[in-house]
Amino acid sequence: MYRWVDENGNVYFSDQVPPDQVQHKRETLTEKARIVETVEKAKTAEELAQQKRLDALRKEQEKIVAKQAANDKVLLSTFRSLDDMEKALGNKLASFDAKRKVIEGNIERLQSQLLKQEQQAAEHERNGQKVPGKLLDEIAATKQQIGQSNQELADHHSERQNTEKAFRADMARFQFLTQANADAKAANSSLAASNAGNELGLFVCQDAEQCQKAWKLAGEFVAANSSTGPDVETEKLIMRAAPQQDDDLSLSASLLEQGKVRQIFLDIRCRQSSLGNELCNSAKVKSLRQSFAPYLQSGLAAQQ
């Protein structure tokens, strides 16, 4: 026996589905009215287009998730403890500091050299002599070298800061991974697909500055609407732990960059079960996805 509901809300029961009714969602029932199979309604052209875009976004997100998993593997195979990481960071920073001293020494040497060259030029002028062209060229070359060395020092300082920031982020991630419980394996499961007809949870940034602010708001949205604990939080991926219960919702946000276009994509995972799939196909999840971009827009407007 089949059961379906038409576009007017009328419920039908029959042992056959008429050809003009096959586009509706239908359920196959046993003699005791137990549902044994569900066939979703036929998708519209708009829904098919949304599904295609959603699949493309998920592929981009899966790349980020895969990259994170690979980084985690390298991290755990490289270090045994936080103490090891502290020592490694200390060695890196010491190397940076040693190079900084070399650059600063070169700048001091060049400044001393420039001072002597300028004194020679001044001596010629006091004696009413024309400053030799060779000396002028040497002064110009020394000034250029000092400028290049100062830029090298600034670049070196920036590189040191970025290296320390990235290393400390790795330390925080290592601490999380080593303290994770047995459910960590489940947390790396693939993203579950939600209803193809849902609106895309996608926010397009106007510029890098707006995207930075929106990314923080996206993290707040993910935390507030997920029923599972934190898992991954990087500059391009915020993902909550995998759902364990049928009523769990696990949200994730990913920052996708294609050329100069920056987008923040929301995805929602449910447990891989009949009830979990039903939840991901529910109006609740659809509404949650639809509210993502307005939430970011409202938060950005409040900050202006």
Salt bridges, closest charged atoms under 4 A:
GLU7 OE1 - HIS24 NE2 3.08
GLU27 OE1 - ARG3 NH2 2.39
GLU60 OE2 - LYS63 NZ 3.50
ASP72 OD2 - ARG173 NH2 2.66
ASP84 OD2 - ARG80 NE 3.33
ASP97 OD1 - ARG100 NE 4.00
ASP97 OD1 - ARG160 NE 3.01
GLU104 OE1 - ARG100 NH1 3.21
GLU123 OE1 - ARG126 NH2 2.60
GLU164 OE1 - ARG160 NH1 3.62
GLU164 OE2 - ARG168 NE 3.26
GLU209 OE2 - LYS213 NZ 3.86
ASP231 OD1 - ARG173 NH1 3.94
GLU235 OE2 - LYS165 NZ 3.92
ASP246 OD1 - ARG271 NH1 3.24
ASP267 OD2 - ARG58 NE 2.79
ASP267 OD1 - ARG289 NH2 3.48
